[in-house]
C-alpha cells in the first residue's frame, strides 16, 4: 500500500519532465523506454553548465576582490572545480588581452 503511494508520488514529479523525451524517443519493442537515459544526460549537461557559470561569484567584476580571484584561481578553496577552471580560462584571456594591447600603444 505504501509502495503504491511512493510510486504515484514519483510518477507525479518525474513524468512531466520525462514526457518531453518520451515524445522524442519511442519505446523499443513496445516496452523498453530509453527516454530516462536521454533525460539524465540533458539534466547532467544543464547542471554542469549552470555550475560553470560565473554568475554565482560573490563579487562584481569591477571590485578589487574579483581581480584578486582572477590573479590566483588555484588559491581558492571554496569554489568547485568547474568554477576554478572558468577562472583559470578568464585569467588566461586577461593575460592575452593585456599582452596584445600592451604593444599597440
Phi and psi in radians as a Rosetta constraint file:
Dihedral C 1 N 2 CA 2 C 2 CIRCULARHARMONIC -1.172 0.35
Dihedral N 2 CA 2 C 2 N 3 CIRCULARHARMONIC -0.664 0.35
Dihedral C 2 N 3 CA 3 C 3 CIRCULARHARMONIC -1.102 0.35
Dihedral N 3 CA 3 C 3 N 4 CIRCULARHARMONIC -0.571 0.35
Dihedral C 3 N 4 CA 4 C 4 CIRCULARHARMONIC -1.152 0.35
Dihedral N 4 CA 4 C 4 N 5 CIRCULARHARMONIC -0.695 0.35
Dihedral C 4 N 5 CA 5 C 5 CIRCULARHARMONIC -1.205 0.35
Dihedral N 5 CA 5 C 5 N 6 CIRCULARHARMONIC -0.665 0.35
Dihedral C 5 N 6 CA 6 C 6 CIRCULARHARMONIC -1.137 0.35
Dihedral N 6 CA 6 C 6 N 7 CIRCULARHARMONIC -0.740 0.35
Dihedral C 6 N 7 CA 7 C 7 CIRCULARHARMONIC -1.102 0.35
Dihedral N 7 CA 7 C 7 N 8 CIRCULARHARMONIC -0.748 0.35
Dihedral C 7 N 8 CA 8 C 8 CIRCULARHARMONIC -1.120 0.35
Dihedral N 8 CA 8 C 8 N 9 CIRCULARHARMONIC -0.701 0.35
Dihedral C 8 N 9 CA 9 C 9 CIRCULARHARMONIC -1.156 0.35
Dihedral N 9 CA 9 C 9 N 10 CIRCULARHARMONIC -0.780 0.35
Dihedral C 9 N 10 CA 10 C 10 CIRCULARHARMONIC -1.116 0.35
Dihedral N 10 CA 10 C 10 N 11 CIRCULARHARMONIC -0.709 0.35
Dihedral C 10 N 11 CA 11 C 11 CIRCULARHARMONIC -1.137 0.35
Dihedral N 11 CA 11 C 11 N 12 CIRCULARHARMONIC -0.707 0.35
Dihedral C 11 N 12 CA 12 C 12 CIRCULARHARMONIC -1.102 0.35
Dihedral N 12 CA 12 C 12 N 13 CIRCULARHARMONIC -0.634 0.35
Dihedral C 12 N 13 CA 13 C 13 CIRCULARHARMONIC -1.391 0.35
Dihedral N 13 CA 13 C 13 N 14 CIRCULARHARMONIC -0.752 0.35
Dihedral C 13 N 14 CA 14 C 14 CIRCULARHARMONIC -1.615 0.35
Dihedral N 14 CA 14 C 14 N 15 CIRCULARHARMONIC -0.429 0.35
Dihedral C 14 N 15 CA 15 C 15 CIRCULARHARMONIC -1.075 0.35
Dihedral N 15 CA 15 C 15 N 16 CIRCULARHARMONIC -0.713 0.35
Dihedral C 15 N 16 CA 16 C 16 CIRCULARHARMONIC -1.022 0.35
Dihedral N 16 CA 16 C 16 N 17 CIRCULARHARMONIC -0.684 0.35
Dihedral C 16 N 17 CA 17 C 17 CIRCULARHARMONIC -1.248 0.35
Dihedral N 17 CA 17 C 17 N 18 CIRCULARHARMONIC -0.772 0.35
Dihedral C 17 N 18 CA 18 C 18 CIRCULARHARMONIC -1.208 0.35
Dihedral N 18 CA 18 C 18 N 19 CIRCULARHARMONIC -0.486 0.35
Dihedral C 18 N 19 CA 19 C 19 CIRCULARHARMONIC -1.126 0.35
Dihedral N 19 CA 19 C 19 N 20 CIRCULARHARMONIC -0.483 0.35
Dihedral C 19 N 20 CA 20 C 20 CIRCULARHARMONIC -1.044 0.35
Dihedral N 20 CA 20 C 20 N 21 CIRCULARHARMONIC -0.781 0.35
Dihedral C 20 N 21 CA 21 C 21 CIRCULARHARMONIC -1.448 0.35
Dihedral N 21 CA 21 C 21 N 22 CIRCULARHARMONIC -0.427 0.35
Dihedral C 21 N 22 CA 22 C 22 CIRCULARHARMONIC -1.175 0.35
Dihedral N 22 CA 22 C 22 N 23 CIRCULARHARMONIC -0.477 0.35
Dihedral C 22 N 23 CA 23 C 23 CIRCULARHARMONIC -1.288 0.35
Dihedral N 23 CA 23 C 23 N 24 CIRCULARHARMONIC -0.421 0.35
Dihedral C 23 N 24 CA 24 C 24 CIRCULARHARMONIC -1.533 0.35
Dihedral N 24 CA 24 C 24 N 25 CIRCULARHARMONIC -0.663 0.35
Dihedral C 24 N 25 CA 25 C 25 CIRCULARHARMONIC -2.044 0.35
Dihedral N 25 CA 25 C 25 N 26 CIRCULARHARMONIC 1.943 0.35
Dihedral C 25 N 26 CA 26 C 26 CIRCULARHARMONIC -1.276 0.35
Dihedral N 26 CA 26 C 26 N 27 CIRCULARHARMONIC 2.665 0.35
Dihedral C 26 N 27 CA 27 C 27 CIRCULARHARMONIC -1.100 0.35
Dihedral N 27 CA 27 C 27 N 28 CIRCULARHARMONIC 2.440 0.35
Dihedral C 27 N 28 CA 28 C 28 CIRCULARHARMONIC -1.451 0.35
Dihedral N 28 CA 28 C 28 N 29 CIRCULARHARMONIC 2.225 0.35
Dihedral C 28 N 29 CA 29 C 29 CIRCULARHARMONIC 1.207 0.35
Dihedral N 29 CA 29 C 29 N 30 CIRCULARHARMONIC 0.184 0.35
Dihedral C 29 N 30 CA 30 C 30 CIRCULARHARMONIC 1.528 0.35
Dihedral N 30 CA 30 C 30 N 31 CIRCULARHARMONIC -0.293 0.35
Dihedral C 30 N 31 CA 31 C 31 CIRCULARHARMONIC -2.229 0.35
Dihedral N 31 CA 31 C 31 N 32 CIRCULARHARMONIC -0.426 0.35
Dihedral C 31 N 32 CA 32 C 32 CIRCULARHARMONIC -1.518 0.35
Dihedral N 32 CA 32 C 32 N 33 CIRCULARHARMONIC 1.916 0.35
Dihedral C 32 N 33 CA 33 C 33 CIRCULARHARMONIC -1.718 0.35
Dihedral N 33 CA 33 C 33 N 34 CIRCULARHARMONIC 1.971 0.35
Dihedral C 33 N 34 CA 34 C 34 CIRCULARHARMONIC -1.689 0.35
Dihedral N 34 CA 34 C 34 N 35 CIRCULARHARMONIC 0.020 0.35
Dihedral C 34 N 35 CA 35 C 35 CIRCULARHARMONIC -1.089 0.35
Dihedral N 35 CA 35 C 35 N 36 CIRCULARHARMONIC -0.555 0.35
Dihedral C 35 N 36 CA 36 C 36 CIRCULARHARMONIC -1.090 0.35
Dihedral N 36 CA 36 C 36 N 37 CIRCULARHARMONIC -0.514 0.35
Dihedral C 36 N 37 CA 37 C 37 CIRCULARHARMONIC -1.141 0.35
Dihedral N 37 CA 37 C 37 N 38 CIRCULARHARMONIC -0.832 0.35
Dihedral C 37 N 38 CA 38 C 38 CIRCULARHARMONIC -1.125 0.35
Dihedral N 38 CA 38 C 38 N 39 CIRCULARHARMONIC -0.673 0.35
Dihedral C 38 N 39 CA 39 C 39 CIRCULARHARMONIC -1.102 0.35
Dihedral N 39 CA 39 C 39 N 40 CIRCULARHARMONIC -0.729 0.35
Dihedral C 39 N 40 CA 40 C 40 CIRCULARHARMONIC -1.161 0.35
Dihedral N 40 CA 40 C 40 N 41 CIRCULARHARMONIC -0.679 0.35
Dihedral C 40 N 41 CA 41 C 41 CIRCULARHARMONIC -1.103 0.35
Dihedral N 41 CA 41 C 41 N 42 CIRCULARHARMONIC -0.757 0.35
Dihedral C 41 N 42 CA 42 C 42 CIRCULARHARMONIC -1.158 0.35
Dihedral N 42 CA 42 C 42 N 43 CIRCULARHARMONIC -0.752 0.35
Dihedral C 42 N 43 CA 43 C 43 CIRCULARHARMONIC -1.089 0.35
Dihedral N 43 CA 43 C 43 N 44 CIRCULARHARMONIC -0.698 0.35
Dihedral C 43 N 44 CA 44 C 44 CIRCULARHARMONIC -1.129 0.35
Dihedral N 44 CA 44 C 44 N 45 CIRCULARHARMONIC -0.753 0.35
Dihedral C 44 N 45 CA 45 C 45 CIRCULARHARMONIC -1.110 0.35
Dihedral N 45 CA 45 C 45 N 46 CIRCULARHARMONIC -0.743 0.35
Dihedral C 45 N 46 CA 46 C 46 CIRCULARHARMONIC -1.142 0.35
Dihedral N 46 CA 46 C 46 N 47 CIRCULARHARMONIC -0.699 0.35
Dihedral C 46 N 47 CA 47 C 47 CIRCULARHARMONIC -1.144 0.35
Dihedral N 47 CA 47 C 47 N 48 CIRCULARHARMONIC -0.757 0.35
Dihedral C 47 N 48 CA 48 C 48 CIRCULARHARMONIC -1.132 0.35
Dihedral N 48 CA 48 C 48 N 49 CIRCULARHARMONIC -0.700 0.35
Dihedral C 48 N 49 CA 49 C 49 CIRCULARHARMONIC -1.143 0.35
Dihedral N 49 CA 49 C 49 N 50 CIRCULARHARMONIC -0.777 0.35
Dihedral C 49 N 50 CA 50 C 50 CIRCULARHARMONIC -1.150 0.35
Dihedral N 50 CA 50 C 50 N 51 CIRCULARHARMONIC -0.591 0.35
Dihedral C 50 N 51 CA 51 C 51 CIRCULARHARMONIC -1.226 0.35
Dihedral N 51 CA 51 C 51 N 52 CIRCULARHARMONIC -0.512 0.35
Dihedral C 51 N 52 CA 52 C 52 CIRCULARHARMONIC -1.482 0.35
Dihedral N 52 CA 52 C 52 N 53 CIRCULARHARMONIC -0.210 0.35
Dihedral C 52 N 53 CA 53 C 53 CIRCULARHARMONIC -1.173 0.35
Dihedral N 53 CA 53 C 53 N 54 CIRCULARHARMONIC 2.480 0.35
Dihedral C 53 N 54 CA 54 C 54 CIRCULARHARMONIC -1.435 0.35
Dihedral N 54 CA 54 C 54 N 55 CIRCULARHARMONIC 0.025 0.35
Dihedral C 54 N 55 CA 55 C 55 CIRCULARHARMONIC -1.099 0.35
Dihedral N 55 CA 55 C 55 N 56 CIRCULARHARMONIC -0.376 0.35
Dihedral C 55 N 56 CA 56 C 56 CIRCULARHARMONIC -1.586 0.35
Dihedral N 56 CA 56 C 56 N 57 CIRCULARHARMONIC 0.037 0.35
Dihedral C 56 N 57 CA 57 C 57 CIRCULARHARMONIC -1.185 0.35
Dihedral N 57 CA 57 C 57 N 58 CIRCULARHARMONIC 2.479 0.35
Dihedral C 57 N 58 CA 58 C 58 CIRCULARHARMONIC -1.341 0.35
Dihedral N 58 CA 58 C 58 N 59 CIRCULARHARMONIC -0.508 0.35
Dihedral C 58 N 59 CA 59 C 59 CIRCULARHARMONIC -1.801 0.35
Dihedral N 59 CA 59 C 59 N 60 CIRCULARHARMONIC 2.696 0.35
Dihedral C 59 N 60 CA 60 C 60 CIRCULARHARMONIC -1.411 0.35
Dihedral N 60 CA 60 C 60 N 61 CIRCULARHARMONIC 2.759 0.35
Dihedral C 60 N 61 CA 61 C 61 CIRCULARHARMONIC -1.097 0.35
Dihedral N 61 CA 61 C 61 N 62 CIRCULARHARMONIC -0.413 0.35
Dihedral C 61 N 62 CA 62 C 62 CIRCULARHARMONIC -1.418 0.35
Dihedral N 62 CA 62 C 62 N 63 CIRCULARHARMONIC -0.241 0.35
Dihedral C 62 N 63 CA 63 C 63 CIRCULARHARMONIC -1.432 0.35
Dihedral N 63 CA 63 C 63 N 64 CIRCULARHARMONIC 2.787 0.35
Dihedral C 63 N 64 CA 64 C 64 CIRCULARHARMONIC -1.212 0.35
Dihedral N 64 CA 64 C 64 N 65 CIRCULARHARMONIC -0.480 0.35
Dihedral C 64 N 65 CA 65 C 65 CIRCULARHARMONIC -1.132 0.35
Dihedral N 65 CA 65 C 65 N 66 CIRCULARHARMONIC -0.645 0.35
Dihedral C 65 N 66 CA 66 C 66 CIRCULARHARMONIC -1.162 0.35
Dihedral N 66 CA 66 C 66 N 67 CIRCULARHARMONIC -0.692 0.35
Dihedral C 66 N 67 CA 67 C 67 CIRCULARHARMONIC -1.116 0.35
Dihedral N 67 CA 67 C 67 N 68 CIRCULARHARMONIC -0.608 0.35
Dihedral C 67 N 68 CA 68 C 68 CIRCULARHARMONIC -1.182 0.35
Dihedral N 68 CA 68 C 68 N 69 CIRCULARHARMONIC -0.685 0.35
Dihedral C 68 N 69 CA 69 C 69 CIRCULARHARMONIC -1.122 0.35
Dihedral N 69 CA 69 C 69 N 70 CIRCULARHARMONIC -0.701 0.35
Dihedral C 69 N 70 CA 70 C 70 CIRCULARHARMONIC -1.212 0.35
Dihedral N 70 CA 70 C 70 N 71 CIRCULARHARMONIC -0.583 0.35
Dihedral C 70 N 71 CA 71 C 71 CIRCULARHARMONIC -1.187 0.35
Dihedral N 71 CA 71 C 71 N 72 CIRCULARHARMONIC -0.548 0.35
Dihedral C 71 N 72 CA 72 C 72 CIRCULARHARMONIC -2.455 0.35
Dihedral N 72 CA 72 C 72 N 73 CIRCULARHARMONIC 1.295 0.35
Dihedral C 72 N 73 CA 73 C 73 CIRCULARHARMONIC -1.182 0.35
Dihedral N 73 CA 73 C 73 N 74 CIRCULARHARMONIC -0.405 0.35
Dihedral C 73 N 74 CA 74 C 74 CIRCULARHARMONIC -1.362 0.35
Dihedral N 74 CA 74 C 74 N 75 CIRCULARHARMONIC -0.305 0.35
Dihedral C 74 N 75 CA 75 C 75 CIRCULARHARMONIC -1.456 0.35
Dihedral N 75 CA 75 C 75 N 76 CIRCULARHARMONIC -0.023 0.35
Dihedral C 75 N 76 CA 76 C 76 CIRCULARHARMONIC -1.543 0.35
Dihedral N 76 CA 76 C 76 N 77 CIRCULARHARMONIC 2.224 0.35
Dihedral C 76 N 77 CA 77 C 77 CIRCULARHARMONIC -1.844 0.35
Dihedral N 77 CA 77 C 77 N 78 CIRCULARHARMONIC -0.354 0.35
Dihedral C 77 N 78 CA 78 C 78 CIRCULARHARMONIC -1.654 0.35
Dihedral N 78 CA 78 C 78 N 79 CIRCULARHARMONIC 0.113 0.35
Dihedral C 78 N 79 CA 79 C 79 CIRCULARHARMONIC -1.768 0.35
Dihedral N 79 CA 79 C 79 N 80 CIRCULARHARMONIC 2.631 0.35
Dihedral C 79 N 80 CA 80 C 80 CIRCULARHARMONIC -1.286 0.35
Dihedral N 80 CA 80 C 80 N 81 CIRCULARHARMONIC 2.907 0.35
Dihedral C 80 N 81 CA 81 C 81 CIRCULARHARMONIC -1.047 0.35
Dihedral N 81 CA 81 C 81 N 82 CIRCULARHARMONIC -0.771 0.35
Dihedral C 81 N 82 CA 82 C 82 CIRCULARHARMONIC -1.068 0.35
Dihedral N 82 CA 82 C 82 N 83 CIRCULARHARMONIC -0.627 0.35
Dihedral C 82 N 83 CA 83 C 83 CIRCULARHARMONIC -1.201 0.35
Dihedral N 83 CA 83 C 83 N 84 CIRCULARHARMONIC -0.677 0.35
Dihedral C 83 N 84 CA 84 C 84 CIRCULARHARMONIC -1.104 0.35
Dihedral N 84 CA 84 C 84 N 85 CIRCULARHARMONIC -0.701 0.35
Dihedral C 84 N 85 CA 85 C 85 CIRCULARHARMONIC -1.109 0.35
Dihedral N 85 CA 85 C 85 N 86 CIRCULARHARMONIC -0.722 0.35
Dihedral C 85 N 86 CA 86 C 86 CIRCULARHARMONIC -1.085 0.35
Dihedral N 86 CA 86 C 86 N 87 CIRCULARHARMONIC -0.773 0.35
Dihedral C 86 N 87 CA 87 C 87 CIRCULARHARMONIC -1.134 0.35
Dihedral N 87 CA 87 C 87 N 88 CIRCULARHARMONIC -0.634 0.35
Dihedral C 87 N 88 CA 88 C 88 CIRCULARHARMONIC -1.116 0.35
Dihedral N 88 CA 88 C 88 N 89 CIRCULARHARMONIC -0.744 0.35
Dihedral C 88 N 89 CA 89 C 89 CIRCULARHARMONIC -1.113 0.35
Dihedral N 89 CA 89 C 89 N 90 CIRCULARHARMONIC -0.713 0.35
Dihedral C 89 N 90 CA 90 C 90 CIRCULARHARMONIC -1.113 0.35
Dihedral N 90 CA 90 C 90 N 91 CIRCULARHARMONIC -0.704 0.35
Dihedral C 90 N 91 CA 91 C 91 CIRCULARHARMONIC -1.106 0.35
Dihedral N 91 CA 91 C 91 N 92 CIRCULARHARMONIC -0.718 0.35
Dihedral C 91 N 92 CA 92 C 92 CIRCULARHARMONIC -1.115 0.35
Dihedral N 92 CA 92 C 92 N 93 CIRCULARHARMONIC -0.718 0.35
Dihedral C 92 N 93 CA 93 C 93 CIRCULARHARMONIC -1.231 0.35
Dihedral N 93 CA 93 C 93 N 94 CIRCULARHARMONIC -0.578 0.35
Dihedral C 93 N 94 CA 94 C 94 CIRCULARHARMONIC -1.172 0.35
Dihedral N 94 CA 94 C 94 N 95 CIRCULARHARMONIC -0.699 0.35
Dihedral C 94 N 95 CA 95 C 95 CIRCULARHARMONIC -1.146 0.35
Dihedral N 95 CA 95 C 95 N 96 CIRCULARHARMONIC -0.685 0.35
Dihedral C 95 N 96 CA 96 C 96 CIRCULARHARMONIC -1.141 0.35
Dihedral N 96 CA 96 C 96 N 97 CIRCULARHARMONIC -0.702 0.35
Dihedral C 96 N 97 CA 97 C 97 CIRCULARHARMONIC -1.238 0.35
Dihedral N 97 CA 97 C 97 N 98 CIRCULARHARMONIC -0.614 0.35
Dihedral C 97 N 98 CA 98 C 98 CIRCULARHARMONIC -1.264 0.35
Dihedral N 98 CA 98 C 98 N 99 CIRCULARHARMONIC -0.609 0.35
Dihedral C 98 N 99 CA 99 C 99 CIRCULARHARMONIC -1.191 0.35
Dihedral N 99 CA 99 C 99 N 100 CIRCULARHARMONIC -0.762 0.35
Dihedral C 99 N 100 CA 100 C 100 CIRCULARHARMONIC -1.288 0.35
Dihedral N 100 CA 100 C 100 N 101 CIRCULARHARMONIC -0.612 0.35
Dihedral C 100 N 101 CA 101 C 101 CIRCULARHARMONIC -1.428 0.35
Dihedral N 101 CA 101 C 101 N 102 CIRCULARHARMONIC -0.343 0.35
Dihedral C 101 N 102 CA 102 C 102 CIRCULARHARMONIC -1.169 0.35
Dihedral N 102 CA 102 C 102 N 103 CIRCULARHARMONIC -0.596 0.35
Dihedral C 102 N 103 CA 103 C 103 CIRCULARHARMONIC -1.531 0.35
Dihedral N 103 CA 103 C 103 N 104 CIRCULARHARMONIC -0.119 0.35
Dihedral C 103 N 104 CA 104 C 104 CIRCULARHARMONIC -1.401 0.35
Dihedral N 104 CA 104 C 104 N 105 CIRCULARHARMONIC -0.551 0.35
